[in-house]
Amino acid sequence: KDDDGNRCFVLTLQAREQHIRREKASSNICSNEALCALTASVYLAAIGPDGLAQAATLCTSKAHYLQQALAQAGLAQVHPAQPFFHEFVTRSEVDSDKILRALEEEGILGGYPLDEHHILWCCTEVNTKEEMDQAVHILREVQGC
């Protein structure tokens, strides 16, 4: 418990070198897996069960908004009959690299190119409607819509 009596969590990090070459160990963190676990634990503890449910709802609703907007801009969903949480794949006649370059030039991190015409998109609770609309506007220009 902290000074205010609230429940707290702690993660003790130790180096792999402590077990392998103890006398020559020079760092205290070997990989970032423990740091990622700590970050996720702190985030989940901070938002709680209600916050997690809200984040999941936001992820899903924003991803579906983005998918529909991308479809209107000419990027068809590859698996339209399949439900999705916050990731989906689109297909475009325009080269994936051209699309992602246009977004990057405007400071937008687009999706992950799967091949020449397919992109894996991900949308989370931190993406805003304005950011998604800006990305779709850029995509319309690239697509010639």
TITI-28231 format. One line per 3 residues: number of its first residue (from 1); their letters; for each residue x, y, z of N, C-alpha, C. Coordinates in steps of 0.001 Angstrom, whole numbers, plus 524288, in hexadecimal, padded with zeros to 5 digits. Layout:
BEGIN
NUM) a) X Y Z X Y Z X Y Z | ...
END
This chain:
BEGIN
1) kdd) 80347 7FB5F 80000 80000 80000 80000 80372 804DD 80000 | 8016E 80905 7FD77 80470 80DDA 7FD65 80363 81102 80256 | 8057B 815C7 8028F 804E5 81907 80735 7FF38 81A52 8086A
4) dgn) 7FBD6 81A3F 80470 7F650 81B71 8052C 7F30E 8168F 80627 | 7F584 81206 80670 7F2B7 80D32 80774 7F079 80A9E 8029A | 7F1D4 80CA4 7FDE0 7EFEC 80A57 7F905 7F315 8058A 7F788
7) rcf) 7F080 801D4 7F50A 7F30F 7FD17 7F33B 7F702 7FE78 7EEF5 | 7FBA5 7FC54 7EF1F 7FFCC 7FD75 7EB57 80223 7F864 7E94E | 80516 7F8DC 7E50E 807C6 7F46C 7E2B3 80D7F 7F5D4 7E205
10) vlt) 810DB 7F1E8 7E236 81665 7F2BD 7E16D 8187E 7EE54 7DE01 | 81C32 7EFAC 7DAB2 81ED2 7EBC5 7D782 824A3 7EC7E 7D855 | 82736 7E859 7D9F2 82CCF 7E89D 7DAD1 82F87 7E6B0 7D5EB
13) lqa) 832E0 7E9EF 7D3BF 835D4 7E881 7CF14 83B1F 7E65C 7D0B9 | 83CD4 7E248 7CE0E 8420E 7E054 7CEFC 8446D 7DEBA 7C9CF | 84969 7DF38 7C98F 84C1F 7DE32 7C4AD 84D28 7D869 7C3E7
16) req) 84CF2 7D6C0 7BF0E 84E4B 7D160 7BDCA 85403 7D069 7BF16 | 8573F 7D480 7BE7C 85CCF 7D3DF 7BF9A 85DD3 7D25D 7C549 | 85A2A 7D3B4 7C8B5 85AFA 7D259 7CE30 85B48 7CC73 7CEED
19) hir) 858E2 7C98D 7CB69 858E6 7C3E3 7CBDD 85CF2 7C15B 7C84C | 85E57 7C40A 7C413 861D9 7C1BC 7C042 86788 7C32C 7C16B | 868A6 7C84B 7C17D 86E00 7CA21 7C24F 86DEB 7CE5D 7C67B
22) rek) 86C9C 7CCE1 7CB0E 86BC9 7D08E 7CF5D 87051 7D45C 7D018 | 87508 7D276 7CFB5 87998 7D5CB 7D0BE 87A82 7D9DA 7CC78 | 87845 7D90C 7C7C7 87915 7DCB3 7C375 8741A 7DFA8 7C1EE
25) ass) 86FF9 7DF37 7C4F6 86B03 7E1C5 7C3A6 86BBE 7E7AE 7C379 | 869CF 7EA11 7BF40 86A71 7EFBB 7BEAD 86542 7F298 7BE00 | 860F6 7EFB6 7BD7B 85BE1 7F249 7BCE3 857FE 7EFD2 7C099
28) nic) 853CF 7F2A6 7C198 84FEC 7F077 7C524 84AEA 7EEE3 7C257 | 84A8C 7EFDE 7BD42 84608 7EE30 7BA3B 84800 7EBD0 7B521 | 846C2 7E6E9 7B42B 8488D 7E433 7AF80 844F4 7E517 7AADC
31) sne) 83FF8 7E506 7ABCD 83C3E 7E5B3 7A790 837CF 7E914 7A98A | 8347F 7EAB1 7A60D 83051 7EE2C 7A7A4 82B44 7EB40 7A8F5 | 82B59 7E60E 7A929 82691 7E328 7AA5C 8247F 7E493 7AFBD
34) alc) 827E6 7E4E5 7B390 82626 7E646 7B8CD 82429 7EBE2 7B8F1 | 826AD 7EF53 7B5FD 824E8 7F4BF 7B5C0 81F84 7F513 7B331 | 81EA0 7F209 7AF13 81974 7F1E2 7AC97 8155D 7EFCA 7B05B
37) alt) 816B2 7EBBB 7B33E 8130D 7E989 7B70B 811DA 7ED81 7BB55 | 815C8 7F052 7BD0D 81502 7F453 7C106 81171 7F8A9 7BEF9 | 81260 7FA69 7BA37 80F30 7FE86 7B7D3 80983 7FCD1 7B76F
40) asv) 808A3 7F81C 7B581 8034C 7F61A 7B4FF 800B6 7F59C 7BA55 | 8038F 7F3CB 7BE34 8016B 7F336 7C377 7FFDB 7F874 7C5CA | 80328 7FC55 7C52B 801FA 80184 7C73D 7FD3B 803D1 7C478
43) yla) 7FD01 80345 7BF45 7F88D 8053A 7BC3B 7F37B 802A7 7BE0D | 7F37C 7FD79 7BE78 7EECC 7FAA6 7C010 7ED37 7FBF6 7C5AD | 7F108 7FC85 7C912 7EFD0 7FDF4 7CE77 7ED93 8037A 7CEBA
46) aig) 7EF85 806EE 7CB5C 7EDA8 80C5D 7CB66 7E822 80CE5 7C942 | 7E6E3 80A0C 7C512 7E1AF 80ABC 7C2B6 7DD95 8073F 7C532 | 7DF27 802E7 7C77B 7DB79 7FF71 7CA1F 7D7EB 7FC8E 7C65A
49) pdg) 7D478 7F943 7C85F 7D108 7F618 7C513 7CD4C 7F960 7C1BA | 7CB28 7FD8C 7C407 7C798 800DE 7C100 7CA81 803B4 7BCA7 | 7CF37 8057D 7BDD8 7D269 80820 7B9E1 7D3FF 80471 7B586
52) laq) 7D517 7FF8C 7B6E1 7D67F 7FBB2 7B2E1 7D1E6 7FAAD 7AF3F | 7CD41 7FA34 7B17D 7C88B 7F96B 7AE4B 7C79F 7FE1F 7AAC4 | 7C870 802CF 7ACD7 7C7BE 8078E 7A9B2 7CBD2 807CC 7A559
55) aat) 7D0AF 8067B 7A67F 7D4CD 80680 7A283 7D38C 80296 79E2F | 7D19E 7FE01 79FA1 7D038 7FA05 79BBF 7CBC0 7FBE9 79850 | 7C7DC 7FE66 79AA7 7C375 80078 797A6 7C552 804B5 793E1
58) lct) 7C8C0 80821 795C3 7CAD7 80C40 79261 7CE07 809F3 78DE4 | 7D143 80603 78F05 7D45E 8037D 78AED 7D0D7 80166 786A1 | 7CCDE 7FE8E 78830 7C969 7FC17 78461 7C660 8001D 7813C
61) ska) 7C416 803EA 783E0 7C0E5 807BA 7810A 7C439 80B1B 77D73 | 7C8DB 80C9E 77F24 7CC40 80FD1 77BD6 7CE56 80CB2 77736 | 7CFB1 807C6 7781E 7D19A 8047E 773D3 7CD5B 803B4 76FB8
64) hyl) 7C881 802EB 77165 7C441 8023E 76DAA 7C315 80757 76ABC | 7C397 80BBD 76D74 7C2FA 810CC 76AD9 7C723 8116F 7669E | 7CC0B 81048 76804 7D054 810CA 76445 7CF95 80D1D 75FA7
67) qqa) 7CE11 80850 760BB 7CD47 8048D 75C7B 7C930 8067B 758A9 | 7C4D8 80886 75A9A 7C0B2 80A78 75725 7C286 80F3C 7540C | 7C56E 812B1 75695 7C76B 8174D 753E7 7CB61 815C8 74FB2
70) laq) 7CEBB 811F7 750D8 7D285 81025 74CF2 7CFBC 80D96 74853 | 7CB99 80AB2 74968 7C899 80839 74530 7C64D 80C5F 74198 | 7C465 810A1 743D1 7C242 814DE 740A2 7C67F 817A6 73D80
73) agl) 7CB5B 81743 73F5A 7CFC3 819A4 73C90 7D236 815E0 738A2 | 7CFEB 81137 73800 7D1CC 80D92 7340D 7D525 8091B 735FE | 7D5CD 8088F 73B13 7D8CE 80431 73D39 7D4F9 8002C 73F66
76) aqv) 7D402 7FC24 73C6F 7D023 7F831 73DE1 7D247 7F49A 74220 | 7CEE4 7F334 745C9 7D056 7EF7D 749DD 7D0E2 7EA13 7476C | 7D516 7E75F 748B7 7D631 7E24E 74658 7D28F 7DE0A 74861
79) hpa) 7D15E 7DE1B 74D5B 7CE0F 7DA16 74FBA 7C937 7DCA0 75219 | 7C597 7DE8D 74EDE 7C120 7E183 750F4 7BD68 7DE44 75451 | 7BD36 7D936 7538F 7B999 7D5FA 75699 7BBD3 7D494 75BF6
82) qpf) 7C0DB 7D598 75CD0 7C35A 7D418 761B7 7C32A 7D892 765A8 | 7C199 7D77C 76A7F 7C1AF 7DB9F 76E79 7C755 7DD08 76FD2 | 7C81E 7E1DB 7719E 7CD5A 7E372 77345 7CCF9 7E70A 777FD
85) fhe) 7D13B 7E730 77AF2 7D17D 7EA5A 77FB2 7D3D0 7EFB4 77E72 | 7D8D3 7EFD7 77D1F 7DB3D 7F4D6 77BC7 7DF25 7F472 7774B | 7DF62 7F006 774AC 7E2C5 7EF5A 77022 7DFA2 7ED1C 76B9F
88) fvt) 7E0D2 7EEEF 766E2 7DE34 7ECFA 76236 7E1C6 7EDE8 75D88 | 7E0CF 7EAFF 7595C 7E40D 7EB53 754A1 7E0D9 7EDBA 75040 | 7E35A 7F14C 74D4D 7E0D2 7F39D 748BB 7E3E9 7F259 743D8
91) rse) 7E141 7F2E6 73F6C 7E3AD 7F235 73A4A 7E2C2 7F720 73726 | 7E6C1 7F8BC 7343C 7E664 7FD55 730F3 7E8F4 7FC3A 72BBA | 7E71C 7FED1 727C8 7E9A7 7FE6B 722AC 7EEB1 80196 72297
94) vds) 7EF12 80573 7260F 7F3C9 808AC 72681 7F7BF 805BB 729DB | 7FCB8 80648 72880 800F2 803B1 72B50 800E6 80523 73120 | 80167 80146 73478 80161 80216 73A29 80591 805F3 73BDE
97) dki) 80A35 8057D 739A7 80E79 808FD 73B21 80D27 80EA8 739CF | 80A90 80F90 7357C 8090E 814DF 733F7 80532 8171E 737EF | 8017C 813FA 73989 7FD9C 815A8 73D67 80045 816FC 7428E
100) lra) 80391 81378 74467 80615 8143E 74977 80A05 818B9 7495A | 80CA1 81986 744F2 81033 81DF9 74461 80D3E 82322 744BE | 808B0 8236B 74220 80589 82833 74245 803D8 8296C 747DA
103) lee) 80268 82573 74AD1 800F4 82644 75046 805A6 827F7 75384 | 80A0B 82559 752A6 80ECA 82694 75596 81094 82C30 754A1 | 80FFA 82E0E 74FD1 8117F 83377 74E94 80E57 8376B 751B3
106) egi) 809C5 835DC 7537F 80675 83947 756A8 806D7 837FA 75C7B | 80ABC 834BF 75DDE 80B9E 83370 76353 807E8 82F5E 76585 | 8058E 82C3E 76211 801DB 82842 763BF 80443 822E3 762FB
109) lgg) 8044F 81FD0 7671D 8061F 81A70 766BE 8018B 8172F 764D8 | 801DA 81559 76007 7FD94 81250 75DB9 7FDCD 80CAF 75F7B | 7FB90 80959 75C5D 7FB6F 803D2 75DA9 8007F 80112 75C57
112) ypl) 8004E 7FBEF 75C9B 804D1 7F8A0 75B76 80405 7F633 7561B | 807A1 7F72A 75272 806F6 7F4FC 74D30 807C6 7EF13 74D32 | 803DF 7EC3D 74B69 8044E 7E68D 74B1C 80698 7E4D7 745EA
115) deh) 80540 7E7AB 741DD 80781 7E6DD 73CAC 80656 7EBBD 73975 | 806AE 7EB46 73450 8062A 7EFD1 730E2 800E2 7F290 73149 | 7FCBE 7EFB7 73287 7F78B 7F215 73297 7F47C 7F14D 737A7
118) hil) 7F6CE 7EEDF 73B91 7F407 7EDCD 74075 7F6B3 7F085 7450C | 7F37F 7F2D3 74874 7F579 7F583 74D17 7F267 7F39C 751D3 | 7F53C 7F272 75606 7F2E1 7F127 75B0D 7F285 7F639 75E30
121) wcc) 7EDBE 7F7B1 75FAF 7ECCE 7FC77 762A8 7EB9D 7FB1C 7684C | 7ED0C 7FE88 76BD9 7EBD6 7FDD9 77160 7EA0C 80316 7738C | 7E608 802F4 776B2 7E3E8 807B3 7790B 7E318 806A9 77ED6
124) tev) 7E4C6 80A4B 7821F 7E431 80994 787C7 7E13E 80E25 78A2A | 7E0B5 80DF3 78F55 7DDD2 81202 79215 7E068 8175B 791C5 | 7E563 81786 7906A 7E81C 81C92 79036 7E77C 81F5D 78B01
127) ntk) 7E5A3 81CAA 786F3 7E4C3 81F2C 781E9 7DFE8 822A2 7822E | 7E060 82765 78019 7DBDF 82AF3 78022 7D90F 82AC7 77AE0 | 7D43A 82C75 77AEB 7D121 82CB8 7761E 7D3BF 83078 77248
130) eem) 7D5C0 834C7 7742F 7D859 8389C 770D1 7DD1D 8363B 76E1D | 7E02D 83328 770F3 7E4C3 83092 76EA2 7E31D 82CAD 76A74 | 7DF00 829B1 76B9D 7DD24 825D6 767C8 7DAFA 82899 762F9
133) dqa) 7D809 82CCC 763C4 7D5E5 82FB8 75F59 7DA3A 8321A 75C01 | 7DE5D 83403 75E85 7E2CD 8362A 75B9F 7E56A 831E5 75855 | 7E61D 82D4D 75A97 7E879 828F4 757B7 7E513 8277B 7530A
136) vhi) 7DFFC 8273E 753C8 7DC6B 825DA 74F86 7DC8E 82A05 74B45 | 7DCF1 82EF5 74CD3 7DD52 83335 748FA 7E236 83286 7458B | 7E687 8314B 747F9 7EB72 83060 74516 7EAD0 82BA6 7417A
139) lre) 7E860 82786 74379 7E79C 822CB 7404E 7E41C 823D8 73B96 | 7E034 82727 73C4F 7DCC8 8288B 737DD 7DFFD 82B31 73393 | 7E396 82E97 7351C 7E6EF 8313F 7314D 7EA6F 82D57 72E78
142) vqg) 7ECBB 829BE 73168 7F02B 825D2 72F0C 7ED20 82238 72B6C | 7E872 820C0 72D0D 7E521 81D3D 729FC 7E2A8 82002 72552 | 7E2A5 8253E 7256F 7E024 82824 72136 7DA3C 82857 721C3
145) c) 7D847 827E7 7269A 7D299 82816 72791 7D0C7 82DA0 7286C
END
